Amino acid sequence: MTKKHNPKTVRKNAGEGYQGCCVVRVLDSADLYRRIEGWWYGIVVGAKPTI
């Protein structure tokens, strides 16, 4: 018995407005990673909840 491909998805972010995920790859750059992580942390903390 072989597995059959099931293309059905249950993801919530699969609509027309979904742009994908940002991925940045830089070799040997822990400093750059920490800076980007800090920027992201600042954005997330500074965002106001939409209730």
PDBQT receptor file of N, H, CA, C and O in Angstrom, charges set to zero:
ATOM      1  N   MET A   1       0.846  -1.172   0.000  1.00  0.00    +0.000 N 
ATOM      2  CA  MET A   1       0.000   0.000   0.000  1.00  0.00    +0.000 C 
ATOM      3  C   MET A   1       0.896   1.242   0.000  1.00  0.00    +0.000 C 
ATOM      4  O   MET A   1       1.853   1.318   0.771  1.00  0.00    +0.000 OA
ATOM      5  N   THR A   2       0.589   2.205  -0.857  1.00  0.00    +0.000 N 
ATOM      6  H   THR A   2      -0.189   2.143  -1.483  1.00  0.00    +0.000 HD
ATOM      7  CA  THR A   2       1.370   3.440  -0.928  1.00  0.00    +0.000 C 
ATOM      8  C   THR A   2       0.546   4.610  -0.407  1.00  0.00    +0.000 C 
ATOM      9  O   THR A   2      -0.684   4.592  -0.430  1.00  0.00    +0.000 OA
ATOM     10  N   LYS A   3       1.254   5.616   0.059  1.00  0.00    +0.000 N 
ATOM     11  H   LYS A   3       2.254   5.631   0.078  1.00  0.00    +0.000 HD
ATOM     12  CA  LYS A   3       0.563   6.807   0.543  1.00  0.00    +0.000 C 
ATOM     13  C   LYS A   3       0.022   7.593  -0.640  1.00  0.00    +0.000 C 
ATOM     14  O   LYS A   3       0.661   7.676  -1.689  1.00  0.00    +0.000 OA
ATOM     15  N   LYS A   4      -1.149   8.164  -0.463  1.00  0.00    +0.000 N 
ATOM     16  H   LYS A   4      -1.668   8.097   0.389  1.00  0.00    +0.000 HD
ATOM     17  CA  LYS A   4      -1.737   8.997  -1.500  1.00  0.00    +0.000 C 
ATOM     18  C   LYS A   4      -1.570  10.454  -1.115  1.00  0.00    +0.000 C 
ATOM     19  O   LYS A   4      -1.684  10.815   0.056  1.00  0.00    +0.000 OA
ATOM     20  N   HIS A   5      -1.298  11.287  -2.110  1.00  0.00    +0.000 N 
ATOM     21  H   HIS A   5      -1.206  10.994  -3.061  1.00  0.00    +0.000 HD
ATOM     22  CA  HIS A   5      -1.132  12.714  -1.872  1.00  0.00    +0.000 C 
ATOM     23  C   HIS A   5      -2.481  13.343  -1.541  1.00  0.00    +0.000 C 
ATOM     24  O   HIS A   5      -3.458  13.154  -2.265  1.00  0.00    +0.000 OA
ATOM     25  N   ASN A   6      -2.527  14.091  -0.443  1.00  0.00    +0.000 N 
ATOM     26  H   ASN A   6      -1.733  14.244   0.146  1.00  0.00    +0.000 HD
ATOM     27  CA  ASN A   6      -3.746  14.758  -0.034  1.00  0.00    +0.000 C 
ATOM     28  C   ASN A   6      -3.462  16.269   0.020  1.00  0.00    +0.000 C 
ATOM     29  O   ASN A   6      -2.946  16.751   1.028  1.00  0.00    +0.000 OA
ATOM     30  N   PRO A   7      -3.785  17.018  -1.033  1.00  0.00    +0.000 N 
ATOM     31  CA  PRO A   7      -3.422  18.430  -1.090  1.00  0.00    +0.000 C 
ATOM     32  C   PRO A   7      -4.264  19.348  -0.206  1.00  0.00    +0.000 C 
ATOM     33  O   PRO A   7      -4.037  20.557  -0.189  1.00  0.00    +0.000 OA
ATOM     34  N   LYS A   8      -5.218  18.801   0.520  1.00  0.00    +0.000 N 
ATOM     35  H   LYS A   8      -5.402  17.818   0.506  1.00  0.00    +0.000 HD
ATOM     36  CA  LYS A   8      -6.071  19.612   1.384  1.00  0.00    +0.000 C 
ATOM     37  C   LYS A   8      -5.236  20.254   2.491  1.00  0.00    +0.000 C 
ATOM     38  O   LYS A   8      -4.379  19.603   3.088  1.00  0.00    +0.000 OA
ATOM     39  N   THR A   9      -5.493  21.539   2.760  1.00  0.00    +0.000 N 
ATOM     40  H   THR A   9      -6.189  22.068   2.275  1.00  0.00    +0.000 HD
ATOM     41  CA  THR A   9      -4.764  22.230   3.811  1.00  0.00    +0.000 C 
ATOM     42  C   THR A   9      -5.735  22.748   4.858  1.00  0.00    +0.000 C 
ATOM     43  O   THR A   9      -6.883  23.070   4.552  1.00  0.00    +0.000 OA
ATOM     44  N   VAL A  10      -5.266  22.824   6.092  1.00  0.00    +0.000 N 
ATOM     45  H   VAL A  10      -4.333  22.563   6.341  1.00  0.00    +0.000 HD
ATOM     46  CA  VAL A  10      -6.083  23.368   7.165  1.00  0.00    +0.000 C 
ATOM     47  C   VAL A  10      -5.461  24.661   7.702  1.00  0.00    +0.000 C 
ATOM     48  O   VAL A  10      -5.869  25.157   8.752  1.00  0.00    +0.000 OA
ATOM     49  N   ARG A  11      -4.475  25.205   6.981  1.00  0.00    +0.000 N 
ATOM     50  H   ARG A  11      -4.144  24.802   6.127  1.00  0.00    +0.000 HD
ATOM     51  CA  ARG A  11      -3.828  26.447   7.406  1.00  0.00    +0.000 C 
ATOM     52  C   ARG A  11      -4.799  27.615   7.307  1.00  0.00    +0.000 C 
ATOM     53  O   ARG A  11      -5.619  27.677   6.391  1.00  0.00    +0.000 OA
ATOM     54  N   LYS A  12      -4.701  28.535   8.256  1.00  0.00    +0.000 N 
ATOM     55  H   LYS A  12      -4.035  28.485   9.000  1.00  0.00    +0.000 HD
ATOM     56  CA  LYS A  12      -5.566  29.710   8.253  1.00  0.00    +0.000 C 
ATOM     57  C   LYS A  12      -4.974  30.835   7.413  1.00  0.00    +0.000 C 
ATOM     58  O   LYS A  12      -5.690  31.766   7.045  1.00  0.00    +0.000 OA
ATOM     59  N   ASN A  13      -3.681  30.767   7.102  1.00  0.00    +0.000 N 
ATOM     60  H   ASN A  13      -3.099  30.011   7.401  1.00  0.00    +0.000 HD
ATOM     61  CA  ASN A  13      -3.020  31.840   6.371  1.00  0.00    +0.000 C 
ATOM     62  C   ASN A  13      -2.792  31.475   4.902  1.00  0.00    +0.000 C 
ATOM     63  O   ASN A  13      -1.740  31.784   4.341  1.00  0.00    +0.000 OA
ATOM     64  N   ALA A  14      -3.760  30.829   4.288  1.00  0.00    +0.000 N 
ATOM     65  H   ALA A  14      -4.614  30.578   4.743  1.00  0.00    +0.000 HD
ATOM     66  CA  ALA A  14      -3.591  30.383   2.913  1.00  0.00    +0.000 C 
ATOM     67  C   ALA A  14      -4.471  31.164   1.943  1.00  0.00    +0.000 C 
ATOM     68  O   ALA A  14      -4.665  30.726   0.809  1.00  0.00    +0.000 OA
ATOM     69  N   GLY A  15      -5.017  32.326   2.366  1.00  0.00    +0.000 N 
ATOM     70  H   GLY A  15      -4.860  32.682   3.288  1.00  0.00    +0.000 HD
ATOM     71  CA  GLY A  15      -5.896  33.104   1.506  1.00  0.00    +0.000 C 
ATOM     72  C   GLY A  15      -5.135  33.957   0.502  1.00  0.00    +0.000 C 
ATOM     73  O   GLY A  15      -3.910  33.870   0.407  1.00  0.00    +0.000 OA
ATOM     74  N   GLU A  16      -5.858  34.775  -0.240  1.00  0.00    +0.000 N 
ATOM     75  H   GLU A  16      -6.852  34.845  -0.163  1.00  0.00    +0.000 HD
ATOM     76  CA  GLU A  16      -5.257  35.620  -1.273  1.00  0.00    +0.000 C 
ATOM     77  C   GLU A  16      -4.303  36.658  -0.694  1.00  0.00    +0.000 C 
ATOM     78  O   GLU A  16      -3.318  37.020  -1.336  1.00  0.00    +0.000 OA
ATOM     79  N   GLY A  17      -4.588  37.139   0.516  1.00  0.00    +0.000 N 
ATOM     80  H   GLY A  17      -5.388  36.845   1.038  1.00  0.00    +0.000 HD
ATOM     81  CA  GLY A  17      -3.767  38.187   1.112  1.00  0.00    +0.000 C 
ATOM     82  C   GLY A  17      -2.477  37.694   1.738  1.00  0.00    +0.000 C 
ATOM     83  O   GLY A  17      -1.651  38.506   2.157  1.00  0.00    +0.000 OA
ATOM     84  N   TYR A  18      -2.283  36.400   1.811  1.00  0.00    +0.000 N 
ATOM     85  H   TYR A  18      -2.954  35.741   1.471  1.00  0.00    +0.000 HD
ATOM     86  CA  TYR A  18      -1.088  35.842   2.445  1.00  0.00    +0.000 C 
ATOM     87  C   TYR A  18       0.129  36.065   1.565  1.00  0.00    +0.000 C 
ATOM     88  O   TYR A  18       0.134  35.667   0.400  1.00  0.00    +0.000 OA
ATOM     89  N   GLN A  19       1.161  36.700   2.111  1.00  0.00    +0.000 N 
ATOM     90  H   GLN A  19       1.157  37.024   3.057  1.00  0.00    +0.000 HD
ATOM     91  CA  GLN A  19       2.351  37.056   1.338  1.00  0.00    +0.000 C 
ATOM     92  C   GLN A  19       3.526  36.105   1.552  1.00  0.00    +0.000 C 
ATOM     93  O   GLN A  19       4.507  36.171   0.812  1.00  0.00    +0.000 OA
ATOM     94  N   GLY A  20       3.448  35.243   2.527  1.00  0.00    +0.000 N 
ATOM     95  H   GLY A  20       2.651  35.190   3.128  1.00  0.00    +0.000 HD
ATOM     96  CA  GLY A  20       4.546  34.326   2.786  1.00  0.00    +0.000 C 
ATOM     97  C   GLY A  20       5.316  34.722   4.031  1.00  0.00    +0.000 C 
ATOM     98  O   GLY A  20       4.899  35.615   4.768  1.00  0.00    +0.000 OA
ATOM     99  N   CYS A  21       6.419  34.072   4.264  1.00  0.00    +0.000 N 
ATOM    100  H   CYS A  21       6.759  33.346   3.666  1.00  0.00    +0.000 HD
ATOM    101  CA  CYS A  21       7.232  34.301   5.447  1.00  0.00    +0.000 C 
ATOM    102  C   CYS A  21       8.566  34.911   5.024  1.00  0.00    +0.000 C 
ATOM    103  O   CYS A  21       9.175  34.480   4.045  1.00  0.00    +0.000 OA
ATOM    104  N   CYS A  22       9.008  35.908   5.768  1.00  0.00    +0.000 N 
ATOM    105  H   CYS A  22       8.514  36.258   6.563  1.00  0.00    +0.000 HD
ATOM    106  CA  CYS A  22      10.284  36.545   5.460  1.00  0.00    +0.000 C 
ATOM    107  C   CYS A  22      11.412  35.691   6.040  1.00  0.00    +0.000 C 
ATOM    108  O   CYS A  22      11.414  35.381   7.231  1.00  0.00    +0.000 OA
ATOM    109  N   VAL A  23      12.358  35.319   5.199  1.00  0.00    +0.000 N 
ATOM    110  H   VAL A  23      12.357  35.571   4.232  1.00  0.00    +0.000 HD
ATOM    111  CA  VAL A  23      13.497  34.525   5.637  1.00  0.00    +0.000 C 
ATOM    112  C   VAL A  23      14.767  35.239   5.201  1.00  0.00    +0.000 C 
ATOM    113  O   VAL A  23      14.915  35.588   4.030  1.00  0.00    +0.000 OA
ATOM    114  N   VAL A  24      15.688  35.457   6.142  1.00  0.00    +0.000 N 
ATOM    115  H   VAL A  24      15.568  35.174   7.094  1.00  0.00    +0.000 HD
ATOM    116  CA  VAL A  24      16.963  36.103   5.843  1.00  0.00    +0.000 C 
ATOM    117  C   VAL A  24      18.068  35.158   6.260  1.00  0.00    +0.000 C 
ATOM    118  O   VAL A  24      18.093  34.689   7.398  1.00  0.00    +0.000 OA
ATOM    119  N   ARG A  25      18.978  34.876   5.353  1.00  0.00    +0.000 N 
ATOM    120  H   ARG A  25      18.958  35.257   4.429  1.00  0.00    +0.000 HD
ATOM    121  CA  ARG A  25      20.100  33.990   5.672  1.00  0.00    +0.000 C 
ATOM    122  C   ARG A  25      21.408  34.726   5.434  1.00  0.00    +0.000 C 
ATOM    123  O   ARG A  25      21.666  35.206   4.330  1.00  0.00    +0.000 OA
ATOM    124  N   VAL A  26      22.235  34.814   6.471  1.00  0.00    +0.000 N 
ATOM    125  H   VAL A  26      22.025  34.424   7.368  1.00  0.00    +0.000 HD
ATOM    126  CA  VAL A  26      23.530  35.467   6.384  1.00  0.00    +0.000 C 
ATOM    127  C   VAL A  26      24.516  34.579   7.125  1.00  0.00    +0.000 C 
ATOM    128  O   VAL A  26      24.275  34.199   8.271  1.00  0.00    +0.000 OA
ATOM    129  N   LEU A  27      25.612  34.253   6.484  1.00  0.00    +0.000 N 
ATOM    130  H   LEU A  27      25.807  34.562   5.553  1.00  0.00    +0.000 HD
ATOM    131  CA  LEU A  27      26.605  33.389   7.115  1.00  0.00    +0.000 C 
ATOM    132  C   LEU A  27      27.423  34.149   8.155  1.00  0.00    +0.000 C 
ATOM    133  O   LEU A  27      27.796  35.302   7.938  1.00  0.00    +0.000 OA
ATOM    134  N   ASP A  28      27.693  33.510   9.263  1.00  0.00    +0.000 N 
ATOM    135  H   ASP A  28      27.390  32.574   9.439  1.00  0.00    +0.000 HD
ATOM    136  CA  ASP A  28      28.575  34.035  10.309  1.00  0.00    +0.000 C 
ATOM    137  C   ASP A  28      28.210  35.441  10.757  1.00  0.00    +0.000 C 
ATOM    138  O   ASP A  28      29.077  36.312  10.821  1.00  0.00    +0.000 OA
ATOM    139  N   SER A  29      26.951  35.673  11.064  1.00  0.00    +0.000 N 
ATOM    140  H   SER A  29      26.246  34.965  11.011  1.00  0.00    +0.000 HD
ATOM    141  CA  SER A  29      26.563  37.006  11.485  1.00  0.00    +0.000 C 
ATOM    142  C   SER A  29      25.603  36.957  12.667  1.00  0.00    +0.000 C 
ATOM    143  O   SER A  29      24.422  37.277  12.531  1.00  0.00    +0.000 OA
ATOM    144  N   ALA A  30      26.111  36.560  13.813  1.00  0.00    +0.000 N 
ATOM    145  H   ALA A  30      27.070  36.300  13.924  1.00  0.00    +0.000 HD
ATOM    146  CA  ALA A  30      25.301  36.524  15.027  1.00  0.00    +0.000 C 
ATOM    147  C   ALA A  30      24.882  37.933  15.417  1.00  0.00    +0.000 C 
ATOM    148  O   ALA A  30      23.780  38.131  15.930  1.00  0.00    +0.000 OA
ATOM    149  N   ASP A  31      25.757  38.926  15.179  1.00  0.00    +0.000 N 
ATOM    150  H   ASP A  31      26.652  38.765  14.763  1.00  0.00    +0.000 HD
ATOM    151  CA  ASP A  31      25.429  40.306  15.519  1.00  0.00    +0.000 C 
ATOM    152  C   ASP A  31      24.224  40.788  14.716  1.00  0.00    +0.000 C 
ATOM    153  O   ASP A  31      23.314  41.402  15.274  1.00  0.00    +0.000 OA
ATOM    154  N   LEU A  32      24.210  40.515  13.413  1.00  0.00    +0.000 N 
ATOM    155  H   LEU A  32      24.949  40.017  12.960  1.00  0.00    +0.000 HD
ATOM    156  CA  LEU A  32      23.086  40.924  12.575  1.00  0.00    +0.000 C 
ATOM    157  C   LEU A  32      21.810  40.223  13.028  1.00  0.00    +0.000 C 
ATOM    158  O   LEU A  32      20.748  40.843  13.077  1.00  0.00    +0.000 OA
ATOM    159  N   TYR A  33      21.903  38.946  13.357  1.00  0.00    +0.000 N 
ATOM    160  H   TYR A  33      22.766  38.442  13.317  1.00  0.00    +0.000 HD
ATOM    161  CA  TYR A  33      20.743  38.196  13.833  1.00  0.00    +0.000 C 
ATOM    162  C   TYR A  33      20.171  38.845  15.086  1.00  0.00    +0.000 C 
ATOM    163  O   TYR A  33      18.957  39.015  15.205  1.00  0.00    +0.000 OA
ATOM    164  N   ARG A  34      21.048  39.207  16.021  1.00  0.00    +0.000 N 
ATOM    165  H   ARG A  34      22.034  39.068  15.924  1.00  0.00    +0.000 HD
ATOM    166  CA  ARG A  34      20.583  39.822  17.264  1.00  0.00    +0.000 C 
ATOM    167  C   ARG A  34      19.934  41.178  17.008  1.00  0.00    +0.000 C 
ATOM    168  O   ARG A  34      18.953  41.526  17.666  1.00  0.00    +0.000 OA
ATOM    169  N   ARG A  35      20.469  41.946  16.062  1.00  0.00    +0.000 N 
ATOM    170  H   ARG A  35      21.266  41.664  15.529  1.00  0.00    +0.000 HD
ATOM    171  CA  ARG A  35      19.875  43.244  15.727  1.00  0.00    +0.000 C 
ATOM    172  C   ARG A  35      18.474  43.056  15.143  1.00  0.00    +0.000 C 
ATOM    173  O   ARG A  35      17.533  43.740  15.544  1.00  0.00    +0.000 OA
ATOM    174  N   ILE A  36      18.342  42.136  14.203  1.00  0.00    +0.000 N 
ATOM    175  H   ILE A  36      19.107  41.580  13.877  1.00  0.00    +0.000 HD
ATOM    176  CA  ILE A  36      17.037  41.886  13.580  1.00  0.00    +0.000 C 
ATOM    177  C   ILE A  36      16.056  41.372  14.621  1.00  0.00    +0.000 C 
ATOM    178  O   ILE A  36      14.891  41.769  14.631  1.00  0.00    +0.000 OA
ATOM    179  N   GLU A  37      16.522  40.493  15.492  1.00  0.00    +0.000 N 
ATOM    180  H   GLU A  37      17.469  40.170  15.484  1.00  0.00    +0.000 HD
ATOM    181  CA  GLU A  37      15.659  39.979  16.552  1.00  0.00    +0.000 C 
ATOM    182  C   GLU A  37      15.207  41.116  17.466  1.00  0.00    +0.000 C 
ATOM    183  O   GLU A  37      14.057  41.129  17.907  1.00  0.00    +0.000 OA
ATOM    184  N   GLY A  38      16.079  42.055  17.751  1.00  0.00    +0.000 N 
ATOM    185  H   GLY A  38      17.012  42.044  17.392  1.00  0.00    +0.000 HD
ATOM    186  CA  GLY A  38      15.728  43.212  18.566  1.00  0.00    +0.000 C 
ATOM    187  C   GLY A  38      14.703  44.095  17.884  1.00  0.00    +0.000 C 
ATOM    188  O   GLY A  38      13.773  44.580  18.529  1.00  0.00    +0.000 OA
ATOM    189  N   TRP A  39      14.863  44.312  16.576  1.00  0.00    +0.000 N 
ATOM    190  H   TRP A  39      15.618  43.918  16.052  1.00  0.00    +0.000 HD
ATOM    191  CA  TRP A  39      13.882  45.104  15.824  1.00  0.00    +0.000 C 
ATOM    192  C   TRP A  39      12.512  44.439  15.900  1.00  0.00    +0.000 C 
ATOM    193  O   TRP A  39      11.501  45.091  16.163  1.00  0.00    +0.000 OA
ATOM    194  N   TRP A  40      12.500  43.128  15.665  1.00  0.00    +0.000 N 
ATOM    195  H   TRP A  40      13.322  42.599  15.451  1.00  0.00    +0.000 HD
ATOM    196  CA  TRP A  40      11.231  42.391  15.680  1.00  0.00    +0.000 C 
ATOM    197  C   TRP A  40      10.592  42.457  17.065  1.00  0.00    +0.000 C 
ATOM    198  O   TRP A  40       9.383  42.654  17.187  1.00  0.00    +0.000 OA
ATOM    199  N   TYR A  41      11.395  42.293  18.091  1.00  0.00    +0.000 N 
ATOM    200  H   TYR A  41      12.377  42.133  17.992  1.00  0.00    +0.000 HD
ATOM    201  CA  TYR A  41      10.885  42.363  19.462  1.00  0.00    +0.000 C 
ATOM    202  C   TYR A  41      10.275  43.742  19.710  1.00  0.00    +0.000 C 
ATOM    203  O   TYR A  41       9.204  43.844  20.308  1.00  0.00    +0.000 OA
ATOM    204  N   GLY A  42      10.941  44.794  19.260  1.00  0.00    +0.000 N 
ATOM    205  H   GLY A  42      11.811  44.711  18.774  1.00  0.00    +0.000 HD
ATOM    206  CA  GLY A  42      10.427  46.147  19.416  1.00  0.00    +0.000 C 
ATOM    207  C   GLY A  42       9.107  46.351  18.696  1.00  0.00    +0.000 C 
ATOM    208  O   GLY A  42       8.211  47.012  19.220  1.00  0.00    +0.000 OA
ATOM    209  N   ILE A  43       8.978  45.795  17.509  1.00  0.00    +0.000 N 
ATOM    210  H   ILE A  43       9.706  45.257  17.084  1.00  0.00    +0.000 HD
ATOM    211  CA  ILE A  43       7.733  45.906  16.744  1.00  0.00    +0.000 C 
ATOM    212  C   ILE A  43       6.602  45.191  17.467  1.00  0.00    +0.000 C 
ATOM    213  O   ILE A  43       5.502  45.728  17.597  1.00  0.00    +0.000 OA
ATOM    214  N   VAL A  44       6.874  43.988  17.933  1.00  0.00    +0.000 N 
ATOM    215  H   VAL A  44       7.767  43.552  17.827  1.00  0.00    +0.000 HD
ATOM    216  CA  VAL A  44       5.840  43.184  18.592  1.00  0.00    +0.000 C 
ATOM    217  C   VAL A  44       5.412  43.816  19.909  1.00  0.00    +0.000 C 
ATOM    218  O   VAL A  44       4.217  43.870  20.201  1.00  0.00    +0.000 OA
ATOM    219  N   VAL A  45       6.348  44.290  20.701  1.00  0.00    +0.000 N 
ATOM    220  H   VAL A  45       7.319  44.246  20.464  1.00  0.00    +0.000 HD
ATOM    221  CA  VAL A  45       6.020  44.896  21.988  1.00  0.00    +0.000 C 
ATOM    222  C   VAL A  45       5.286  46.224  21.771  1.00  0.00    +0.000 C 
ATOM    223  O   VAL A  45       4.382  46.565  22.534  1.00  0.00    +0.000 OA
ATOM    224  N   GLY A  46       5.673  46.968  20.736  1.00  0.00    +0.000 N 
ATOM    225  H   GLY A  46       6.408  46.691  20.117  1.00  0.00    +0.000 HD
ATOM    226  CA  GLY A  46       5.059  48.262  20.482  1.00  0.00    +0.000 C 
ATOM    227  C   GLY A  46       3.702  48.199  19.821  1.00  0.00    +0.000 C 
ATOM    228  O   GLY A  46       2.990  49.202  19.777  1.00  0.00    +0.000 OA
ATOM    229  N   ALA A  47       3.328  47.039  19.305  1.00  0.00    +0.000 N 
ATOM    230  H   ALA A  47       3.906  46.224  19.341  1.00  0.00    +0.000 HD
ATOM    231  CA  ALA A  47       2.034  46.905  18.627  1.00  0.00    +0.000 C 
ATOM    232  C   ALA A  47       0.902  46.910  19.644  1.00  0.00    +0.000 C 
ATOM    233  O   ALA A  47       0.992  46.290  20.704  1.00  0.00    +0.000 OA
ATOM    234  N   LYS A  48      -0.151  47.614  19.302  1.00  0.00    +0.000 N 
ATOM    235  H   LYS A  48      -0.224  48.118  18.441  1.00  0.00    +0.000 HD
ATOM    236  CA  LYS A  48      -1.314  47.654  20.178  1.00  0.00    +0.000 C 
ATOM    237  C   LYS A  48      -2.263  46.506  19.807  1.00  0.00    +0.000 C 
ATOM    238  O   LYS A  48      -2.494  46.251  18.625  1.00  0.00    +0.000 OA
ATOM    239  N   PRO A  49      -2.808  45.820  20.806  1.00  0.00    +0.000 N 
ATOM    240  CA  PRO A  49      -3.740  44.720  20.504  1.00  0.00    +0.000 C 
ATOM    241  C   PRO A  49      -5.022  45.254  19.863  1.00  0.00    +0.000 C 
ATOM    242  O   PRO A  49      -5.513  46.320  20.234  1.00  0.00    +0.000 OA
ATOM    243  N   THR A  50      -5.549  44.513  18.914  1.00  0.00    +0.000 N 
ATOM    244  H   THR A  50      -5.149  43.647  18.613  1.00  0.00    +0.000 HD
ATOM    245  CA  THR A  50      -6.801  44.897  18.256  1.00  0.00    +0.000 C 
ATOM    246  C   THR A  50      -7.935  44.099  18.858  1.00  0.00    +0.000 C 
ATOM    247  O   THR A  50      -8.250  42.998  18.407  1.00  0.00    +0.000 OA
ATOM    248  N   ILE A  51      -8.539  44.666  19.875  1.00  0.00    +0.000 N 
ATOM    249  H   ILE A  51      -8.283  45.560  20.241  1.00  0.00    +0.000 HD
ATOM    250  CA  ILE A  51      -9.638  43.965  20.561  1.00  0.00    +0.000 C 
ATOM    251  C   ILE A  51     -10.945  44.636  20.228  1.00  0.00    +0.000 C 
ATOM    252  O   ILE A  51     -11.998  44.207  20.700  1.00  0.00    +0.000 OA
TER     253      ILE A  51
